[in-house]
Amino acid sequence: MFMSMTAKDEYIELIAETGRSMGLGAVSSKIRGILMAEPREVSLDELAGRTGYSLSAVSTSARMLTNMGMVKRIRKPGSRKVFLYMEKDMMKMMQQNMKNVMGMMATFKARLPDIIKRCKSSGCTNEEVEIMQRHYRMMLVMESFVEKIPDMLKEAEKKAGLK
């Protein structure tokens, strides 16, 4: 017997689909969907039950999502359970992503010139050096663009009446 999805289930599936389209696995995508739809934190046990995946699979995916900064891991006083929470404010999520990208870019910008220099002196081919130099130049171009995004997000929030 076919039963249609509730609107909430359809929302969860929509979020999961976007996760899969970004390259996340099925378990991580489903966890993101559930967490985005829930106003509260959800325990790993509950996530395992709701997704149909094992607690081990849910725990592994939860660790990856936490490491990526997509969800927060929470422990409640007096409980041994682990809970996950996902920020619902899309602008805050985007701002956090931009901070992560800017941090990654700063690391490349700081370390890549020395790596290129060592590569040149240690026998790398011209093609290999050019790959690294191109990467560095693209980082500089992207940095000038990415630095403008936080202000653009704030302006978009104002225009949309969100702030």
C-alpha positions as CSV (number, residue, x, y, z in Angstrom):
1,M,0.0,0.0,0.0
2,F,1.5,3.4,-1.1
3,M,1.3,6.2,1.5
4,S,2.1,9.7,0.4
5,M,4.8,11.6,2.3
6,T,3.9,14.3,4.8
7,A,5.1,17.8,4.0
8,K,7.7,17.5,6.8
9,D,9.0,14.2,5.3
10,E,9.1,15.8,1.9
11,Y,11.1,18.7,3.3
12,I,13.5,16.3,5.0
13,E,14.0,14.4,1.7
14,L,14.6,17.7,-0.2
15,I,17.4,18.6,2.2
16,A,18.8,15.1,1.9
17,E,18.7,15.3,-1.9
18,T,20.7,18.6,-1.8
19,G,23.2,16.8,0.5
20,R,23.6,14.0,-2.0
21,S,24.0,16.5,-4.8
22,M,26.9,18.1,-2.9
23,G,28.6,14.7,-2.6
24,L,27.5,13.7,0.8
25,G,26.6,10.0,1.4
26,A,23.1,8.8,2.0
27,V,23.4,8.6,5.8
28,S,24.9,12.0,6.2
29,S,22.3,13.5,3.8
30,K,19.4,12.0,5.7
31,I,20.9,13.2,9.1
32,R,21.1,16.7,7.7
33,G,17.5,16.5,6.5
34,I,16.2,15.4,9.9
35,L,18.3,17.9,11.8
36,M,17.3,20.8,9.6
37,A,13.6,20.0,10.1
38,E,13.8,19.6,13.9
39,P,13.7,22.7,16.1
40,R,15.6,20.8,18.8
41,E,18.7,18.7,19.1
42,V,18.3,15.0,18.2
43,S,20.1,12.0,19.8
44,L,22.2,9.6,17.8
45,D,19.8,6.8,18.9
46,E,16.8,8.7,17.6
47,L,18.6,9.5,14.3
48,A,19.4,5.8,13.9
49,G,15.8,4.9,14.4
50,R,14.4,7.5,12.1
51,T,16.9,6.9,9.3
52,G,16.9,3.1,9.5
53,Y,20.7,3.1,9.5
54,S,22.8,1.4,12.3
55,L,23.9,3.5,15.2
56,S,27.5,2.9,14.1
57,A,26.8,4.3,10.6
58,V,24.9,7.3,12.1
59,S,27.8,7.9,14.6
60,T,30.4,7.8,11.8
61,S,28.4,10.2,9.6
62,A,27.7,12.5,12.6
63,R,31.4,12.7,13.3
64,M,32.1,13.7,9.7
65,L,29.3,16.3,9.6
66,T,30.7,17.7,12.9
67,N,34.2,17.9,11.5
68,M,32.9,19.7,8.5
69,G,31.2,22.2,10.7
70,M,27.7,21.3,9.4
71,V,26.3,20.1,12.8
72,K,27.1,20.6,16.4
73,R,27.7,17.8,18.8
74,I,26.0,18.3,22.2
75,R,26.2,16.4,25.5
76,K,23.6,17.1,28.1
77,P,24.4,17.1,31.8
78,G,23.5,13.8,33.4
79,S,23.0,12.0,30.1
80,R,25.4,9.7,28.4
81,K,23.7,10.3,25.1
82,V,25.2,12.3,22.3
83,F,22.9,14.8,20.5
84,L,23.3,16.7,17.3
85,Y,22.0,20.1,16.3
86,M,22.0,21.9,13.0
87,E,21.8,25.7,12.7
88,K,18.6,26.7,11.0
89,D,19.6,30.3,10.0
90,M,20.8,29.9,6.4
91,M,22.8,33.2,6.6
92,K,24.7,32.1,9.7
93,M,25.4,28.8,7.9
94,M,26.7,30.6,4.9
95,Q,28.8,32.9,7.0
96,Q,30.4,30.0,8.8
97,N,31.1,28.3,5.5
98,M,32.8,31.5,4.3
99,K,34.9,31.6,7.5
100,N,36.0,28.1,6.8
101,V,36.9,28.9,3.2
102,M,38.8,32.0,4.2
103,G,40.8,30.0,6.7
104,M,41.6,27.4,4.1
105,M,42.7,30.1,1.7
106,A,44.9,31.8,4.3
107,T,46.6,28.5,4.9
108,F,47.3,28.1,1.2
109,K,48.4,31.7,0.8
110,A,50.9,31.3,3.7
111,R,52.3,28.0,2.8
112,L,52.2,27.6,-1.0
113,P,55.0,30.1,-1.9
114,D,57.5,28.2,0.2
115,I,56.3,24.9,-1.3
116,I,56.7,26.2,-4.8
117,K,60.2,27.5,-4.0
118,R,61.2,24.1,-2.6
119,C,59.6,22.3,-5.6
120,K,61.6,24.4,-8.0
121,S,64.8,23.5,-6.2
122,S,64.1,19.9,-5.7
123,G,63.6,18.7,-9.2
124,C,59.8,19.2,-9.9
125,T,59.0,19.5,-13.5
126,N,58.0,22.9,-15.0
127,E,54.4,21.5,-15.4
128,E,54.3,20.6,-11.7
129,V,55.6,24.0,-10.7
130,E,53.0,25.7,-13.0
131,I,50.2,23.7,-11.4
132,M,51.1,25.0,-8.0
133,Q,51.7,28.6,-9.3
134,R,48.3,28.6,-11.0
135,H,46.7,27.3,-7.8
136,Y,48.4,30.1,-5.8
137,R,47.3,32.8,-8.4
138,M,43.7,31.5,-8.3
139,M,43.7,31.6,-4.5
140,L,44.6,35.3,-4.7
141,V,41.8,36.0,-7.2
142,M,39.3,34.0,-5.1
143,E,40.4,35.7,-1.9
144,S,39.4,39.1,-3.3
145,F,36.0,37.8,-4.2
146,V,35.4,35.7,-1.0
147,E,36.3,38.7,1.3
148,K,33.3,40.6,-0.1
149,I,30.8,37.8,0.6
150,P,30.1,38.5,4.3
151,D,29.1,42.1,3.5
152,M,27.0,40.9,0.5
153,L,25.2,38.5,2.9
154,K,24.5,41.2,5.4
155,E,23.1,43.4,2.7
156,A,20.9,40.6,1.3
157,E,19.5,40.0,4.8
158,K,18.5,43.6,5.1
159,K,16.9,43.6,1.7
160,A,15.0,40.5,2.5
161,G,13.8,41.9,5.9
162,L,15.6,39.3,7.8
163,K,17.6,41.7,10.0
